[in-house]
Amino acid sequence: MAKDLLYKAAVGTLLFLVAFFVSAVIFSQVLLKSEVVTVPDVTGRTVAQARSELLKKDLSLAQKGSEPSDRLDRGLIVRQDPAAGSRVRITRPVQVFISSGSGTATVPDLAGRTLDEALTLLQSVGLTKGQLSQVHTSQRPAGRVLDQRPAPGAVVERGGAVGLLLSQGDVDPRYVMPDLIGRRAAGVISGLDARGFKVADIRYVYYPGAAAGLIVKQEPPNGYRIQKRNRISFEVSR
């Protein structure tokens, strides 16, 4: 009987202690959630700096978007909600908006630049590539910017597009491939090389009735129109 009473008393004490600690934890959480703090000013700071500053007040940060600003550089906080100095519970996050930079941009001068250089420069000022056109010309080397729209110095909305006109270089002249069958390969090849043509492949084959060193097959064939950049190949008798 005494043992039963002691057991019941022990169980009752244990249950009381568990209830006490659970109540203490719940009470501390209620107190914590009800704590009110003053919101610090985080405008003009980076997100990392603002988050660190808010943590000192047990506040969290929520990044809500971006908006243009002529006052603050890109990447800095331009606006916060609640405003600095507000009294809020620590459970309420502070919403911030990031500067996307000025709402306008000045179009840079891209003349003479390569396409990669032009695109990098446009991106650096907040502009994008617009329509891309190409034309043969001797004014600039192939791949260089000839003209642009809008013109250099124009003030446009950030994110706007700039159209580019690229040079394709001079138009390569065309030549008619002559009939070289039966001619000495050595003389033909040296003559083509001297004139800037590309002899890409020479194959030596046995050809009945042909003396050694004669061209027995050519590619492109006689009468075919070619440019200097085209590849030329021969089969030569052994």
HELIX and SHEET records of a PDB file:
HELIX    1   1 ALA A    2  LYS A   33  1                                  32    
HELIX    2   2 VAL A   47  LEU A   55  1                                   9    
HELIX    3   3 LEU A  115  SER A  124  1                                  10    
HELIX    4   4 ALA A  185  ALA A  194  1                                  10    
SHEET    1   A 2 VAL A  36  THR A  38  0                                        
SHEET    2   A 2 ARG A  87  ARG A  89 -1                                        
SHEET    1   B 3 LEU A  61  GLU A  67  0                                        
SHEET    2   B 3 VAL A  94  SER A  99  1                                        
SHEET    3   B 3 ILE A  77  ASP A  81 -1                                        
SHEET    1   C 2 THR A 104  THR A 106  0                                        
SHEET    2   C 2 VAL A 155  GLU A 157 -1                                        
SHEET    1   D 3 THR A 128  VAL A 135  0                                        
SHEET    2   D 3 ALA A 161  SER A 167  1                                        
SHEET    3   D 3 VAL A 145  ARG A 149 -1                                        
SHEET    1   E 2 TYR A 175  VAL A 176  0                                        
SHEET    2   E 2 ARG A 225  ILE A 226 -1                                        
SHEET    1   F 3 LYS A 198  VAL A 205  0                                        
SHEET    2   F 3 ARG A 231  SER A 237  1                                        
SHEET    3   F 3 ILE A 215  GLU A 219 -1                                        
END                                                                             
